[in-house]
Each structure stands twice: as structure tokens, then as C-alpha cells.
Amino acid sequence: MQTKLYVGNLVGSVTNEDLKILFSNHGEVKESKLIEGKGFGFVEMSNQSEAESAKKSLNESNFKGRTLKVDIAKPPKSRSNNRRYR
């Protein structure tokens, strides 16, 4: 298991600092990155057990009126550009 978590279904007013505070209850937050205007972000915990604890505790929990979706972050899909433009 990795240490980076996907956090979805965030309300628009959530900040990086909000994410850090929320996840710090489960261990050391190495980084939080909110994707502006998209309603999701990523939080990296310092180790696997902290990431697992945060996922287990926060997935489907209520945060600022929304039910959070917390899961292990998947690696980004490669954007291979196999098309030829004429």
C-alpha cells in the first residue's frame, strides 16, 4: 500500500490547510494538494499505517456537509499521443 490518498467529494470552500488538519488526526501529513475547482485533492501521509488509518476512518465520513470519498491514489494515466494530425 502506498501513502498517497485520493480525497473526493470536497465542498468548494475546502483549503489545503483544512485537509492537513483533518488528516493530521491520523498521523503526519507530508503534503496536501487540492485540485482547484474540481472537488478533490490528494493527501500524502508519512507511512502506510497512517494512510490506512486515515482511509479507514475518513472514507464515507461527513466533512463540511459532504460525504468524503477517501481511497488509495492511483498513478496518473499516461497520455500517449498516438494520433496523427493532418
Gaussian input, Z-matrix of N, CA and C with variables (Angstrom, degrees):
# hf/3-21g

backbone

0 1
 N
 C     1     B1
 C     2     B2     1     A1
 N     3     B3     2     A2     1     D1
 C     4     B4     3     A3     2     D2
 C     5     B5     4     A4     3     D3
 N     6     B6     5     A5     4     D4
 C     7     B7     6     A6     5     D5
 C     8     B8     7     A7     6     D6
 N     9     B9     8     A8     7     D7
 C    10    B10     9     A9     8     D8
 C    11    B11    10    A10     9     D9
 N    12    B12    11    A11    10    D10
 C    13    B13    12    A12    11    D11
 C    14    B14    13    A13    12    D12
 N    15    B15    14    A14    13    D13
 C    16    B16    15    A15    14    D14
 C    17    B17    16    A16    15    D15
 N    18    B18    17    A17    16    D16
 C    19    B19    18    A18    17    D17
 C    20    B20    19    A19    18    D18
 N    21    B21    20    A20    19    D19
 C    22    B22    21    A21    20    D20
 C    23    B23    22    A22    21    D21
 N    24    B24    23    A23    22    D22
 C    25    B25    24    A24    23    D23
 C    26    B26    25    A25    24    D24
 N    27    B27    26    A26    25    D25
 C    28    B28    27    A27    26    D26
 C    29    B29    28    A28    27    D27
 N    30    B30    29    A29    28    D28
 C    31    B31    30    A30    29    D29
 C    32    B32    31    A31    30    D30
 N    33    B33    32    A32    31    D31
 C    34    B34    33    A33    32    D32
 C    35    B35    34    A34    33    D33
 N    36    B36    35    A35    34    D34
 C    37    B37    36    A36    35    D35
 C    38    B38    37    A37    36    D36
 N    39    B39    38    A38    37    D37
 C    40    B40    39    A39    38    D38
 C    41    B41    40    A40    39    D39
 N    42    B42    41    A41    40    D40
 C    43    B43    42    A42    41    D41
 C    44    B44    43    A43    42    D42
 N    45    B45    44    A44    43    D43
 C    46    B46    45    A45    44    D44
 C    47    B47    46    A46    45    D45
 N    48    B48    47    A47    46    D46
 C    49    B49    48    A48    47    D47
 C    50    B50    49    A49    48    D48
 N    51    B51    50    A50    49    D49
 C    52    B52    51    A51    50    D50
 C    53    B53    52    A52    51    D51
 N    54    B54    53    A53    52    D52
 C    55    B55    54    A54    53    D53
 C    56    B56    55    A55    54    D54
 N    57    B57    56    A56    55    D55
 C    58    B58    57    A57    56    D56
 C    59    B59    58    A58    57    D57
 N    60    B60    59    A59    58    D58
 C    61    B61    60    A60    59    D59
 C    62    B62    61    A61    60    D60
 N    63    B63    62    A62    61    D61
 C    64    B64    63    A63    62    D62
 C    65    B65    64    A64    63    D63
 N    66    B66    65    A65    64    D64
 C    67    B67    66    A66    65    D65
 C    68    B68    67    A67    66    D66
 N    69    B69    68    A68    67    D67
 C    70    B70    69    A69    68    D68
 C    71    B71    70    A70    69    D69
 N    72    B72    71    A71    70    D70
 C    73    B73    72    A72    71    D71
 C    74    B74    73    A73    72    D72
 N    75    B75    74    A74    73    D73
 C    76    B76    75    A75    74    D74
 C    77    B77    76    A76    75    D75
 N    78    B78    77    A77    76    D76
 C    79    B79    78    A78    77    D77
 C    80    B80    79    A79    78    D78
 N    81    B81    80    A80    79    D79
 C    82    B82    81    A81    80    D80
 C    83    B83    82    A82    81    D81
 N    84    B84    83    A83    82    D82
 C    85    B85    84    A84    83    D83
 C    86    B86    85    A85    84    D84
 N    87    B87    86    A86    85    D85
 C    88    B88    87    A87    86    D86
 C    89    B89    88    A88    87    D87
 N    90    B90    89    A89    88    D88
 C    91    B91    90    A90    89    D89
 C    92    B92    91    A91    90    D90
 N    93    B93    92    A92    91    D91
 C    94    B94    93    A93    92    D92
 C    95    B95    94    A94    93    D93
 N    96    B96    95    A95    94    D94
 C    97    B97    96    A96    95    D95
 C    98    B98    97    A97    96    D96
 N    99    B99    98    A98    97    D97
 C   100   B100    99    A99    98    D98
 C   101   B101   100   A100    99    D99
 N   102   B102   101   A101   100   D100
 C   103   B103   102   A102   101   D101
 C   104   B104   103   A103   102   D102
 N   105   B105   104   A104   103   D103
 C   106   B106   105   A105   104   D104
 C   107   B107   106   A106   105   D105
 N   108   B108   107   A107   106   D106
 C   109   B109   108   A108   107   D107
 C   110   B110   109   A109   108   D108
 N   111   B111   110   A110   109   D109
 C   112   B112   111   A111   110   D110
 C   113   B113   112   A112   111   D111
 N   114   B114   113   A113   112   D112
 C   115   B115   114   A114   113   D113
 C   116   B116   115   A115   114   D114
 N   117   B117   116   A116   115   D115
 C   118   B118   117   A117   116   D116
 C   119   B119   118   A118   117   D117
 N   120   B120   119   A119   118   D118
 C   121   B121   120   A120   119   D119
 C   122   B122   121   A121   120   D120
 N   123   B123   122   A122   121   D121
 C   124   B124   123   A123   122   D122
 C   125   B125   124   A124   123   D123
 N   126   B126   125   A125   124   D124
 C   127   B127   126   A126   125   D125
 C   128   B128   127   A127   126   D126
 N   129   B129   128   A128   127   D127
 C   130   B130   129   A129   128   D128
 C   131   B131   130   A130   129   D129
 N   132   B132   131   A131   130   D130
 C   133   B133   132   A132   131   D131
 C   134   B134   133   A133   132   D132
 N   135   B135   134   A134   133   D133
 C   136   B136   135   A135   134   D134
 C   137   B137   136   A136   135   D135
 N   138   B138   137   A137   136   D136
 C   139   B139   138   A138   137   D137
 C   140   B140   139   A139   138   D138
 N   141   B141   140   A140   139   D139
 C   142   B142   141   A141   140   D140
 C   143   B143   142   A142   141   D141
 N   144   B144   143   A143   142   D142
 C   145   B145   144   A144   143   D143
 C   146   B146   145   A145   144   D144
 N   147   B147   146   A146   145   D145
 C   148   B148   147   A147   146   D146
 C   149   B149   148   A148   147   D147
 N   150   B150   149   A149   148   D148
 C   151   B151   150   A150   149   D149
 C   152   B152   151   A151   150   D150
 N   153   B153   152   A152   151   D151
 C   154   B154   153   A153   152   D152
 C   155   B155   154   A154   153   D153
 N   156   B156   155   A155   154   D154
 C   157   B157   156   A156   155   D155
 C   158   B158   157   A157   156   D156
 N   159   B159   158   A158   157   D157
 C   160   B160   159   A159   158   D158
 C   161   B161   160   A160   159   D159
 N   162   B162   161   A161   160   D160
 C   163   B163   162   A162   161   D161
 C   164   B164   163   A163   162   D162
 N   165   B165   164   A164   163   D163
 C   166   B166   165   A165   164   D164
 C   167   B167   166   A166   165   D165
 N   168   B168   167   A167   166   D166
 C   169   B169   168   A168   167   D167
 C   170   B170   169   A169   168   D168
 N   171   B171   170   A170   169   D169
 C   172   B172   171   A171   170   D170
 C   173   B173   172   A172   171   D171
 N   174   B174   173   A173   172   D172
 C   175   B175   174   A174   173   D173
 C   176   B176   175   A175   174   D174
 N   177   B177   176   A176   175   D175
 C   178   B178   177   A177   176   D176
 C   179   B179   178   A178   177   D177
 N   180   B180   179   A179   178   D178
 C   181   B181   180   A180   179   D179
 C   182   B182   181   A181   180   D180
 N   183   B183   182   A182   181   D181
 C   184   B184   183   A183   182   D182
 C   185   B185   184   A184   183   D183
 N   186   B186   185   A185   184   D184
 C   187   B187   186   A186   185   D185
 C   188   B188   187   A187   186   D186
 N   189   B189   188   A188   187   D187
 C   190   B190   189   A189   188   D188
 C   191   B191   190   A190   189   D189
 N   192   B192   191   A191   190   D190
 C   193   B193   192   A192   191   D191
 C   194   B194   193   A193   192   D192
 N   195   B195   194   A194   193   D193
 C   196   B196   195   A195   194   D194
 C   197   B197   196   A196   195   D195
 N   198   B198   197   A197   196   D196
 C   199   B199   198   A198   197   D197
 C   200   B200   199   A199   198   D198
 N   201   B201   200   A200   199   D199
 C   202   B202   201   A201   200   D200
 C   203   B203   202   A202   201   D201
 N   204   B204   203   A203   202   D202
 C   205   B205   204   A204   203   D203
 C   206   B206   205   A205   204   D204
 N   207   B207   206   A206   205   D205
 C   208   B208   207   A207   206   D206
 C   209   B209   208   A208   207   D207
 N   210   B210   209   A209   208   D208
 C   211   B211   210   A210   209   D209
 C   212   B212   211   A211   210   D210
 N   213   B213   212   A212   211   D211
 C   214   B214   213   A213   212   D212
 C   215   B215   214   A214   213   D213
 N   216   B216   215   A215   214   D214
 C   217   B217   216   A216   215   D215
 C   218   B218   217   A217   216   D216
 N   219   B219   218   A218   217   D217
 C   220   B220   219   A219   218   D218
 C   221   B221   220   A220   219   D219
 N   222   B222   221   A221   220   D220
 C   223   B223   222   A222   221   D221
 C   224   B224   223   A223   222   D222
 N   225   B225   224   A224   223   D223
 C   226   B226   225   A225   224   D224
 C   227   B227   226   A226   225   D225
 N   228   B228   227   A227   226   D226
 C   229   B229   228   A228   227   D227
 C   230   B230   229   A229   228   D228
 N   231   B231   230   A230   229   D229
 C   232   B232   231   A231   230   D230
 C   233   B233   232   A232   231   D231
 N   234   B234   233   A233   232   D232
 C   235   B235   234   A234   233   D233
 C   236   B236   235   A235   234   D234
 N   237   B237   236   A236   235   D235
 C   238   B238   237   A237   236   D236
 C   239   B239   238   A238   237   D237
 N   240   B240   239   A239   238   D238
 C   241   B241   240   A240   239   D239
 C   242   B242   241   A241   240   D240
 N   243   B243   242   A242   241   D241
 C   244   B244   243   A243   242   D242
 C   245   B245   244   A244   243   D243
 N   246   B246   245   A245   244   D244
 C   247   B247   246   A246   245   D245
 C   248   B248   247   A247   246   D246
 N   249   B249   248   A248   247   D247
 C   250   B250   249   A249   248   D248
 C   251   B251   250   A250   249   D249
 N   252   B252   251   A251   250   D250
 C   253   B253   252   A252   251   D251
 C   254   B254   253   A253   252   D252
 N   255   B255   254   A254   253   D253
 C   256   B256   255   A255   254   D254
 C   257   B257   256   A256   255   D255

   B1=1.4612
   B2=1.5167
   B3=1.2944
   B4=1.4541
   B5=1.5183
   B6=1.3133
   B7=1.4644
   B8=1.5264
   B9=1.3280
   B10=1.4594
   B11=1.5219
   B12=1.3339
   B13=1.4577
   B14=1.5252
   B15=1.3210
   B16=1.4614
   B17=1.5200
   B18=1.3239
   B19=1.4655
   B20=1.5185
   B21=1.3281
   B22=1.4492
   B23=1.5123
   B24=1.3288
   B25=1.4642
   B26=1.5218
   B27=1.3332
   B28=1.4646
   B29=1.5224
   B30=1.3130
   B31=1.4569
   B32=1.5339
   B33=1.3158
   B34=1.4589
   B35=1.5147
   B36=1.3196
   B37=1.4684
   B38=1.5320
   B39=1.3298
   B40=1.4648
   B41=1.5298
   B42=1.3315
   B43=1.4654
   B44=1.5305
   B45=1.3305
   B46=1.4625
   B47=1.5219
   B48=1.3199
   B49=1.4613
   B50=1.5299
   B51=1.3401
   B52=1.4742
   B53=1.5292
   B54=1.3354
   B55=1.4680
   B56=1.5217
   B57=1.3283
   B58=1.4690
   B59=1.5116
   B60=1.3234
   B61=1.4637
   B62=1.5308
   B63=1.3149
   B64=1.4622
   B65=1.5219
   B66=1.3220
   B67=1.4629
   B68=1.5208
   B69=1.3285
   B70=1.4656
   B71=1.5251
   B72=1.3175
   B73=1.4702
   B74=1.5258
   B75=1.3240
   B76=1.4673
   B77=1.5203
   B78=1.3267
   B79=1.4563
   B80=1.5116
   B81=1.3246
   B82=1.4628
   B83=1.5236
   B84=1.3251
   B85=1.4596
   B86=1.5240
   B87=1.3345
   B88=1.4645
   B89=1.5218
   B90=1.3361
   B91=1.4574
   B92=1.5268
   B93=1.3140
   B94=1.4673
   B95=1.5184
   B96=1.3204
   B97=1.4604
   B98=1.5155
   B99=1.3092
   B100=1.4502
   B101=1.5251
   B102=1.3121
   B103=1.4562
   B104=1.5243
   B105=1.3215
   B106=1.4726
   B107=1.5280
   B108=1.3125
   B109=1.4552
   B110=1.5144
   B111=1.3180
   B112=1.4664
   B113=1.5264
   B114=1.3226
   B115=1.4589
   B116=1.5162
   B117=1.3389
   B118=1.4567
   B119=1.5191
   B120=1.3206
   B121=1.4540
   B122=1.5156
   B123=1.3269
   B124=1.4555
   B125=1.5155
   B126=1.3243
   B127=1.4568
   B128=1.5208
   B129=1.3329
   B130=1.4549
   B131=1.5199
   B132=1.3209
   B133=1.4527
   B134=1.5306
   B135=1.3406
   B136=1.4614
   B137=1.5258
   B138=1.3365
   B139=1.4706
   B140=1.5266
   B141=1.3224
   B142=1.4709
   B143=1.5150
   B144=1.3216
   B145=1.4687
   B146=1.5283
   B147=1.3374
   B148=1.4649
   B149=1.5272
   B150=1.3265
   B151=1.4650
   B152=1.5300
   B153=1.3193
   B154=1.4639
   B155=1.5239
   B156=1.3219
   B157=1.4629
   B158=1.5244
   B159=1.3350
   B160=1.4644
   B161=1.5220
   B162=1.3167
   B163=1.4729
   B164=1.5198
   B165=1.3050
   B166=1.4634
   B167=1.5334
   B168=1.3257
   B169=1.4667
   B170=1.5196
   B171=1.3340
   B172=1.4628
   B173=1.5283
   B174=1.3357
   B175=1.4668
   B176=1.5276
   B177=1.3241
   B178=1.4618
   B179=1.5276
   B180=1.3396
   B181=1.4633
   B182=1.5241
   B183=1.3261
   B184=1.4531
   B185=1.5205
   B186=1.3227
   B187=1.4616
   B188=1.5177
   B189=1.3279
   B190=1.4640
   B191=1.5305
   B192=1.3328
   B193=1.4566
   B194=1.5174
   B195=1.3200
   B196=1.4622
   B197=1.5220
   B198=1.3287
   B199=1.4611
   B200=1.5168
   B201=1.3285
   B202=1.4608
   B203=1.5161
   B204=1.3093
   B205=1.4559
   B206=1.5250
   B207=1.3310
   B208=1.4616
   B209=1.5206
   B210=1.3303
   B211=1.4604
   B212=1.5278
   B213=1.3008
   B214=1.4637
   B215=1.5294
   B216=1.3157
   B217=1.4682
   B218=1.5203
   B219=1.3144
   B220=1.4580
   B221=1.5238
   B222=1.3253
   B223=1.4737
   B224=1.5208
   B225=1.3302
   B226=1.4665
   B227=1.5183
   B228=1.3267
   B229=1.4632
   B230=1.5165
   B231=1.3242
   B232=1.4603
   B233=1.5175
   B234=1.2781
   B235=1.4632
   B236=1.5206
   B237=1.3179
   B238=1.4546
   B239=1.5296
   B240=1.2762
   B241=1.4495
   B242=1.5222
   B243=1.3157
   B244=1.4616
   B245=1.5159
   B246=1.3073
   B247=1.4574
   B248=1.5201
   B249=1.2863
   B250=1.4729
   B251=1.5114
   B252=1.3041
   B253=1.4564
   B254=1.5286
   B255=1.2971
   B256=1.4625
   B257=1.4846
   A1=109.19
   A2=115.63
   A3=119.29
   A4=111.43
   A5=115.84
   A6=120.98
   A7=113.78
   A8=117.69
   A9=121.43
   A10=109.97
   A11=115.50
   A12=121.79
   A13=111.30
   A14=115.03
   A15=123.02
   A16=106.60
   A17=117.26
   A18=122.16
   A19=107.44
   A20=116.42
   A21=121.06
   A22=113.80
   A23=115.33
   A24=125.98
   A25=111.79
   A26=115.20
   A27=120.27
   A28=110.85
   A29=115.61
   A30=121.14
   A31=107.78
   A32=116.98
   A33=122.10
   A34=115.95
   A35=118.03
   A36=120.50
   A37=113.72
   A38=118.07
   A39=121.63
   A40=109.39
   A41=115.51
   A42=121.55
   A43=110.23
   A44=116.25
   A45=120.70
   A46=110.73
   A47=116.07
   A48=120.52
   A49=111.13
   A50=117.62
   A51=121.11
   A52=110.65
   A53=115.64
   A54=119.91
   A55=111.00
   A56=116.71
   A57=120.49
   A58=111.02
   A59=116.20
   A60=120.39
   A61=110.49
   A62=116.91
   A63=121.00
   A64=111.79
   A65=116.89
   A66=120.58
   A67=112.90
   A68=118.23
   A69=120.15
   A70=112.28
   A71=117.18
   A72=120.16
   A73=111.61
   A74=116.88
   A75=121.36
   A76=112.46
   A77=117.40
   A78=121.47
   A79=111.73
   A80=115.21
   A81=121.14
   A82=110.68
   A83=115.25
   A84=121.18
   A85=107.30
   A86=116.02
   A87=120.16
   A88=111.09
   A89=115.86
   A90=119.95
   A91=109.54
   A92=115.69
   A93=120.29
   A94=106.68
   A95=115.20
   A96=119.74
   A97=108.55
   A98=115.12
   A99=122.43
   A100=108.35
   A101=117.36
   A102=121.27
   A103=106.75
   A104=115.43
   A105=122.27
   A106=112.39
   A107=114.96
   A108=121.44
   A109=115.61
   A110=118.01
   A111=120.96
   A112=113.17
   A113=118.09
   A114=120.75
   A115=114.22
   A116=116.86
   A117=119.23
   A118=109.74
   A119=114.58
   A120=120.32
   A121=109.73
   A122=114.82
   A123=121.48
   A124=109.12
   A125=114.91
   A126=121.22
   A127=107.28
   A128=115.83
   A129=119.77
   A130=108.86
   A131=115.57
   A132=122.40
   A133=108.71
   A134=117.41
   A135=119.96
   A136=113.47
   A137=117.88
   A138=118.91
   A139=110.95
   A140=115.10
   A141=120.95
   A142=113.26
   A143=117.63
   A144=118.67
   A145=110.94
   A146=117.22
   A147=119.87
   A148=110.93
   A149=116.57
   A150=120.46
   A151=110.17
   A152=116.17
   A153=120.36
   A154=110.89
   A155=117.09
   A156=121.89
   A157=111.05
   A158=116.18
   A159=120.52
   A160=110.68
   A161=116.85
   A162=120.49
   A163=110.64
   A164=116.00
   A165=120.92
   A166=111.69
   A167=116.24
   A168=120.52
   A169=114.00
   A170=117.05
   A171=119.47
   A172=114.69
   A173=117.92
   A174=118.99
   A175=109.29
   A176=115.92
   A177=123.89
   A178=113.09
   A179=116.81
   A180=119.58
   A181=108.99
   A182=116.13
   A183=121.45
   A184=109.49
   A185=116.57
   A186=122.01
   A187=108.50
   A188=115.68
   A189=122.64
   A190=112.10
   A191=115.80
   A192=121.01
   A193=116.13
   A194=117.73
   A195=121.59
   A196=109.88
   A197=116.35
   A198=121.84
   A199=108.57
   A200=116.00
   A201=121.16
   A202=112.59
   A203=115.24
   A204=123.26
   A205=105.33
   A206=117.10
   A207=121.92
   A208=108.08
   A209=115.89
   A210=121.43
   A211=109.34
   A212=115.54
   A213=120.67
   A214=107.72
   A215=115.61
   A216=120.12
   A217=109.92
   A218=115.42
   A219=120.84
   A220=108.45
   A221=116.91
   A222=118.11
   A223=110.26
   A224=116.81
   A225=118.75
   A226=111.25
   A227=114.78
   A228=119.64
   A229=108.58
   A230=115.41
   A231=117.35
   A232=108.52
   A233=114.80
   A234=119.96
   A235=108.54
   A236=114.80
   A237=117.29
   A238=108.58
   A239=114.85
   A240=120.77
   A241=108.14
   A242=115.56
   A243=120.96
   A244=112.69
   A245=117.78
   A246=120.54
   A247=110.76
   A248=113.76
   A249=119.03
   A250=107.71
   A251=114.38
   A252=119.58
   A253=109.00
   A254=116.05
   A255=120.23
   A256=111.03
   D1=142.42
   D2=178.25
   D3=-95.19
   D4=179.02
   D5=-174.35
   D6=-104.00
   D7=-3.29
   D8=-178.82
   D9=-96.25
   D10=129.26
   D11=-177.25
   D12=-115.20
   D13=142.66
   D14=171.27
   D15=-88.48
   D16=135.80
   D17=177.46
   D18=-126.81
   D19=113.49
   D20=-176.35
   D21=-117.37
   D22=170.10
   D23=179.97
   D24=66.64
   D25=39.99
   D26=179.13
   D27=-85.10
   D28=143.27
   D29=174.90
   D30=-72.80
   D31=151.56
   D32=-174.59
   D33=-60.46
   D34=-22.57
   D35=-177.02
   D36=-85.80
   D37=-2.57
   D38=-178.69
   D39=-68.66
   D40=140.34
   D41=179.05
   D42=-114.57
   D43=168.11
   D44=174.18
   D45=-57.58
   D46=-38.92
   D47=179.75
   D48=-64.36
   D49=-38.47
   D50=176.13
   D51=-58.96
   D52=-44.11
   D53=179.77
   D54=-63.88
   D55=-43.82
   D56=179.28
   D57=-59.17
   D58=-46.04
   D59=-178.84
   D60=-63.72
   D61=-46.33
   D62=-179.26
   D63=-59.72
   D64=-47.16
   D65=-175.65
   D66=-80.41
   D67=-20.50
   D68=-179.78
   D69=-66.47
   D70=-16.33
   D71=174.40
   D72=-67.31
   D73=-11.38
   D74=-177.19
   D75=-116.71
   D76=6.57
   D77=177.70
   D78=141.71
   D79=-167.14
   D80=-178.22
   D81=-81.05
   D82=125.07
   D83=176.92
   D84=-91.02
   D85=116.58
   D86=178.93
   D87=-78.65
   D88=-37.73
   D89=-178.42
   D90=-159.08
   D91=144.64
   D92=170.16
   D93=-129.77
   D94=136.73
   D95=-177.98
   D96=-136.55
   D97=113.27
   D98=179.18
   D99=-92.28
   D100=131.25
   D101=176.15
   D102=-89.33
   D103=104.91
   D104=-173.65
   D105=-55.02
   D106=130.98
   D107=174.43
   D108=72.79
   D109=5.48
   D110=-176.73
   D111=-109.20
   D112=-15.62
   D113=178.38
   D114=79.28
   D115=19.87
   D116=175.43
   D117=-149.76
   D118=169.55
   D119=179.39
   D120=-163.76
   D121=-172.48
   D122=-178.90
   D123=-134.88
   D124=143.04
   D125=176.64
   D126=-128.96
   D127=130.48
   D128=176.57
   D129=-108.37
   D130=123.24
   D131=178.67
   D132=-93.03
   D133=165.31
   D134=-174.89
   D135=-76.89
   D136=-21.47
   D137=176.55
   D138=-153.80
   D139=171.10
   D140=-174.84
   D141=-64.36
   D142=-40.11
   D143=-176.94
   D144=-66.38
   D145=-35.61
   D146=176.58
   D147=-68.11
   D148=-40.94
   D149=178.21
   D150=-62.80
   D151=-42.37
   D152=179.43
   D153=-64.36
   D154=-42.35
   D155=178.62
   D156=-61.84
   D157=-45.41
   D158=179.93
   D159=-63.52
   D160=-43.77
   D161=179.55
   D162=-61.05
   D163=-47.99
   D164=-177.58
   D165=-62.62
   D166=-41.95
   D167=-176.60
   D168=-79.16
   D169=-36.61
   D170=-170.81
   D171=-97.42
   D172=-20.79
   D173=178.57
   D174=-61.89
   D175=129.03
   D176=179.89
   D177=69.56
   D178=16.10
   D179=174.94
   D180=-90.17
   D181=162.25
   D182=-179.52
   D183=-90.68
   D184=128.20
   D185=177.11
   D186=-137.55
   D187=113.73
   D188=-179.40
   D189=54.67
   D190=39.90
   D191=175.52
   D192=86.07
   D193=3.71
   D194=179.40
   D195=-122.30
   D196=150.17
   D197=174.85
   D198=-88.22
   D199=114.25
   D200=-176.43
   D201=-71.02
   D202=148.83
   D203=170.50
   D204=-115.63
   D205=111.76
   D206=-179.62
   D207=-120.49
   D208=126.61
   D209=-178.86
   D210=-150.71
   D211=167.93
   D212=175.76
   D213=-65.01
   D214=132.74
   D215=179.76
   D216=-70.38
   D217=135.38
   D218=176.96
   D219=-91.56
   D220=147.46
   D221=177.69
   D222=-62.62
   D223=147.47
   D224=179.91
   D225=-62.95
   D226=144.04
   D227=177.37
   D228=-71.86
   D229=140.32
   D230=178.16
   D231=-74.13
   D232=141.64
   D233=-179.23
   D234=-103.08
   D235=75.92
   D236=179.18
   D237=-75.49
   D238=134.81
   D239=-176.88
   D240=-104.88
   D241=82.78
   D242=-177.17
   D243=-88.96
   D244=-2.85
   D245=-179.01
   D246=-79.95
   D247=149.06
   D248=173.93
   D249=-112.34
   D250=128.91
   D251=178.75
   D252=-98.30
   D253=139.29
   D254=-178.89
   D255=-107.51

